[in-house]
Amino acid sequence: MQRYDLRHLHDDFYDRMGELIDSGLKAGEVGIFLFEVGDFSHIQKSADFIKEKEGVELMNSLKFNEVDWTIVVKKDK
């Protein structure tokens, strides 16, 4: 399991999250991504981003605290 803090990227975390999934996670490994919620549309966009990514399953999405959100993904391939 890997944990990645993307809060410092604010609204521009999607590309980095994709890079980390592709290169940082091994097949069968789970990744936890923490990002800042400035605009709540990023919650749905992050779920859509993962659903569109081949070989990755969204396992969970939850509020971490007042301003941060986590999503948990599993890399299948």
Secondary structure by P-SEA (a helix, b strand, c coil): cccccccccccccaaaaaaaaaccccccbbbbbbbbcccaaaaaaaaaaaaacccccccccccccccbbbbbbbbcc
